[in-house]
Amino acid sequence: MIRFRTLALAVLLSSTAALAETPKLVPMPASIALAKGGLRIAEGAGITAADRGAGIAARLLVQRVKIDRGIALRTDAPGPIHIVRDASIAGDEAYVLTIDARGATITASGDAGLVHGAMTLAQLLSPDAAIGKPVMLPALVIHDAPRFKWRGVMVDPARHFVPVPTLYGIIDQLAAQKLNVLHLHLTDDQGWRVEIKRYPDLTRIGAWRTPPSSGQTPTAKVGGFYTQDELKALVAYARDRAITILPEIDMPGHAQAAVASYPEIGVLGDRPEVGHDWGVNPWLFSPDDHSMAFIRNVLDELMAIFPSEFIHVGGDEAVKDQWERSPAVQAKMKALGLKTEMEMQSWMIDQLGEYLAQHGRRLIGWDEILEGGLPASASVMSWRGEKGAVIAANAGHDVVLSPAPTLYLDSLQSDHADEPPGRLSGGKSIVTLADLYKYDPAPVGLAPDKARHVLGAQANGWSEYLVTPEQVQHALFPRLSALAELTWSPKDKRDFASFVTRMAPQMGRYARAGIAAADSAFAVDIRLQGTRGDALRTGKVAAALSTQTGFGTIRYTLDGKTPTARSRAYAAPLSVAPGVVIRAAAFAADRRPTALPRRFETSRAMLLRRSASDLAACPKGDLGLRVPLTADATGNAPVYNVNIFDTCTMYPAAPLDVAGGFTVDVARLARHYGLAHDTTKQRQYYKVTEHGELIVRSGGCDGPVAATFPLPDPATSPNRMSFKGALPKGTGDADLCMQFTASIAEPFYTVEAMQLSERD
């Protein structure tokens, strides 16, 4: 669902107001000089273009303005808009935009600069929700150029295939905000997504996987791949929009789909199925001559598709157990004089770096390629914090900052119950719009003379939990707007309060383009003050209302009706009787809601209910993931906050003096996680029935047992079930602990919701 709504009744800003304030642009340009006067642009205004590159920029401007403003500009007739080449402007991406009463002129020396200037003008032509109406542009001069060369995002079609039309839509949004690298993670254990004509089984076999099972017979295979023609067309489309597509073929690890297709390139000769386990799996490419030739042949076809300067070869999370257990690999290490398997990986990466250099390309990989010695040919994408970037840059290697969790877009944006699946990690992996915005790709410890090696920053949209195009868009946008500003704008021009204000029209542009941008940063969080037991005992429910950004005026209703700009403004925590339904939304100065309204029910039954999002981790545990019912579920609900190492969950502060019974809704989920050397961290509870039990304890996880329920046979039972029981009478609030004792070799269980019932 698109979470931002524009209201058709919004009124066009007067020309006086428009001229009085700095334009709401994202990213903020390096320099804006406002002047007196302005220029009116209406339907049919013409654009003149100096050459082919200018003509491409003109066509992009027409397309963008038609979507964002609903007016049609023309390129077949002269008019007030001019796109001009000027060799005196330094930098391929730099541009100058001049607007006065005579016209609007974009000048740049490079094609990229012309496109960036056109996108700035498109934003100026869509400052509000007055769709189809003329626009009064303020007179100004903008001088602009990027702070960083690399301003990227990674999309991961390997885990869940991303349809080609979705990629085109993402490219359009990147171009609109001057992001210039689209990194495609094309291969992993769970799928090979690029056609390689010399090795057709890579897509005939490797592009399709059997979904994991929670007990029942597995369903039909899922997957997909891109043909070379599709990718070449995508590359050309991106190139016109000043965007480079960076391909990644992951090696030596994350190779299960490749080895499933051609087992002779693997290490031990076995043929696994294409993977369905998220995480780290053992299959590696062999470093022998045959496998290295295979990889070079793949790179040949990859380079024919993608003209990018860099080729990404992965290098991450390659556990070396297969190499350690292979006499052939150990013999090769001895012959090469290598002492460790990390040195073996370094040798392999170096070989590929030399091969790419022979073809005029550069190798880049994740920061694990630093281990065992950094190949001279390598550039580094640092994801395990910034340490790898500092080491590599100080050694003279180019680096891209991509640290987790801040720049990992599969991290949730809030702890709201309506957030779709993603990484949670007990709240530590929640990455808000503000969190991403405040990141600066200038790591501490970098020698001043090495700062030039920092190419920029990239955010990564890993897709283990992003199944649908809408979920991908929700994860990427609007946080990519923050990335655009932190990588493009001068550091002294960055201001979050200003950015949030400028995001109001940008959220409207997302909506008009059909982008399902998350409204998490602007949504009202309605949070109970005090415990639920206190509210039930006193008959008074205290609730505080807030938003992440503080933007807009929060307005609310207490009768369940949708709030409007005329509803009561929030000023202090509310105190209501149980049974009231609170609905709230924030409103901008133009009276438009900044997000969909949120709802909070205060009935006694709802105060006694906790959903998965309201439950807590057991002591020393961590609800690190929010996962769907099945690995390929396309809905945002139901979702479950889970600890994949310990199937224990708590209902915190249950009012045992009020509640006398419970119904617990349980889900059985596929245990499909590649834990590698963390396998031993899983906690196995001792089971006393064939398939284990659900144990409910009162007073915490060391408290007395309130109820025990044998679990059914996974092969013959549904994957959602409910159990009912009674609770011992208590004197106040106490935690309820729910432990599942099913074998760690079988699917795992989690709590969907727990409903307490009042004592008679």
Residue, then its C-alpha position, 0 to 999 in steps of 0.5 A: m500500500i502507498r502510505f502517502r496521500t495527496l489531497a486534490l484540494a491543495v491550493l497552488l502557492s501564490s507567486t509571492a510566497a513562492l519567491a519568498e522562500t528557498p525552494k524545497l529541493v532534495p538533495m540541497p544544491a551547493s549554492i542557491a542565489l535567489a533574485k527578484g521576479g520569476l517565470r511562469i511555466a504552463e502546459g505546452a511550454g517548449i524546451t530547446a536542446a543544444d545537442r543529443g545529450a541535451g535532448i536526452a535531458a529534455r526528454l527526461l524533464v518532460q517525462r518527470v514533469k508530466i508525472d510529478r506535476g501533470i503538465a506536458l512540456r514540449t521538445d518540438a517547439p522553442g520555448p522558455i526552457h533551454i538546455v545548453r552545453d558549456a565546456s567551462i563548467a568543471g566536472d561532468e556532473a556539475y551544472v548551473l541553473t538560471i531562472d529569470a523572467r526571460g526563461a530557465t537555462i540549464t548549462a553543463s559540460g557533461d551529459a550527467g550534469l545536464v540530466h542533474g540540472a533537468m531533475t532539479l528543474a523538475q522538482l522546482l516545477s512540482p513544489d506542491a499538490a496543484i496537479g495540472k496547474p501552471v507553476m511560478l518559478p522563482a528567479l534564482v541561480i543554482h551552482d551545483a556539483p556532487r560531494f561524492k562520486w559514488r552515490g549508490v544503492m544495492v538491490d538484491p534480486a538473488r534472494h527474491f527476484v525483482p521484476v524488470p519493471t520494478l528496476y526501471g521504476i527504481i532507476d527513475q527515482l534514483a535519477a530524480q534525486k541524483l543518485n548514480v549507482l545501481h548495484l545489482h546483487l545477481t548471484d547468491d546461494q538462493g539464485w543465479r539471476v543473469e543469463i550466461k550463454r556459455y553456461p545455460d544451466l546457471t539459469r535453467i537450474g540455478a535460477w529456481r529454488t524450492p521454498p523451505s517447508s514448515g512441515q508440509t510438502p514443499t510448494a512449486k519452485v520460485g525464482g526467475f532471471y534476466t536475459q542479456d537483452e533485458l539487462k542491456a536495455l536496462v543499462a542503456y536506460a540507466r546510462d541516459r539517466a546518468i546512472t551506472i549499473l554495477p553487477e555483482i557475481d558473488m565468490p568464492g562463497h554464496a556459491q550454492a546456486a552455481v554449484a547446484s548448476y555445475p558441481e564440477i566448479g565446487v570443492l568436494g564434488d557434491r551437487p546441492e539443491v539451490g539454496h533456500d536458507w538465508g545466511v551463510n552456507p558452506w558451498l564455495f567455488s574451487p580455486d582450481d584451474h577449471s573453476m577459475a576458467f569458469i569464472r573468467n568466462v562468466l566475467d567475459e559475458l558480464m563485461a559484454i553486458f555491463p560497461s561499468e568501470f567496476i565489477h563486484v566479485g563479492g568476497d563476503e561471508a565465505v566460510k572456508d570449511q570446504w577448502e579446509r577439508s579438500p586435499a586438492v585445495q590444500a595441495k594448491m595452497k602448498a604449491l602457491g606458498l599460501k599458509t591460510e585459506m584467507e590467503m587462498q581467497s586473497w590469491m583468487i581475488d587478485q587473479l580476478g582483479e588482474y583479469l579485469a584490469q586486462h579488460g580495462r575494468r576494476l575489481i571491487g569487493w566486500d571488506e572481507i577481501l582485506e583478510g589474508g592480505l589486500p590484493a593490489s588491484a582491489s577496491v573495497m566496499s566496507w559493510r562491517g563498520e568503517k574499519g575496512a574502509v579506513i585500512a584500505a584507504n590508508a593503504g591507497h585503495d578506493v573505498v565505498l562506505s556501506p556500513a551495517p546497520t545504518l546503510y542496510l535498508d532491510s532494517l525496519q524503519s520503526d517498531h510499529a506493528d504495521e512495519p513489513p518484515g525485516r531486520l529488527s535486532g531488539g530495536k538496535s537494527i531499526v534505521t529511521l530516516a534520521d538515523l540514515y540522514k546523520y551518517d557521514p561517509a568520512p570515517v574517523g582514522l582516515a589520513p587527511d591525504k587519503a580522503r580522496h580514496v573515499l568514493g562515496a557511500q551506498a545503501n543496501g536493500w538485501s531482500e531475504y525479507l523483501v518479497t514484493p516490489e512494494q516491500v522493496q520500495h517501502a524499504l528503499f524510499p524515502r530513506l534513499s532521499a536521505l542518502a542522496e543528500l548526504t552523498w551529494s550536498p556539501k556537509d555544511k548544507r545538511d540540516f535535518a529539520s530543513f530536509v524534513t520540510r523539503m521531503a513534504p513535496q518529495m513524498g507527494r512525488y513518490a505517490r504520484a509515481g506509484i512508489a510505495a514509499a514508507d511513511s514511518a518517519f511521519a506516522v503518529d506513534i500512539r504509545l501507552q504510558g504506564t503498564r496495561g495493568d495500571a490502566l485496567r485497575t484504574g480505568k484510565v488509559a494514558a497515551a502519548l502521541s509522537t512522530q519520529t521527525g516532529f514534522g507537522t501538527i498531530r491531530y486526533t479523534l477519540d471516536g474512531k473517526t479519521p482525523t482531519a486538519r480540523s481535528r483537535a491538536y495534540a498538546a499533552p498525553l491523553s487520559v481516556a477511559p478504556g474502550v475509546v479508539i484513538r486515531a491520529a495523524a500529523f498535518a503539514a502547514d498546507r493541511r495535508p496529512t503527512a502519513l496515513p492515520r494510526r489507530f490505538e484501541t483501548s478496550r479492556a480486551m485489547l489492553l489484555r492482548r499482545s501481538a508479536s510486535d508487543l512481545a519481548a525477548c526472553p532474558k539474554g535473548d534478542l528478537g532479531l528478525r521480523v519474518p513472514l509466515t512463509a519465506d515467499a509470503t507476499g503480504n505484510a501480515p502476519v509477521y513474527n518477531v523471532n529469535i532464531f537461536d532461542t524459541c522463547t518469547m515473553y508477554p511482559a507485565a501481565p496483570l495476573d490479578v486481573a487476568g485468569g486465562f489466556t489464548v496463545d496463537v502460535a505459528r510454525l515457521a520454516r527453520h531455513y537459516g544458514l548459521a555456519h559456525d553459529t550453529t552451536k548458539q542455538r538453544q535446545y530445550y529438553k523435550v518430553t513428548e515426540h514433537g516437543e511442547l509449548i511451556v507457559r510459565s508465570g513470573g518469568c522464564d524461571g517461574p512455575v509452569a502454568a500450562t504445557f501443551p504437546l506440539p503436533d506433528p509438523a507433517t500432518s498439522p496446519n502451521r497456525m494453531s491456538f492453545k488455551g489455558a488458565l493462569p494462577k492468581g497473582t498480586g500484580d504484574a508479572d512476565l509470562c514466558m513461553q518456551f518451545t521445546a521442538s527439536i532444532a532439527e525441525p521447523f521452529y515455533t513462535v507466538e503470533a499473539m497472546q490474549l488474556s481473559e479477565r477473571d470472573 
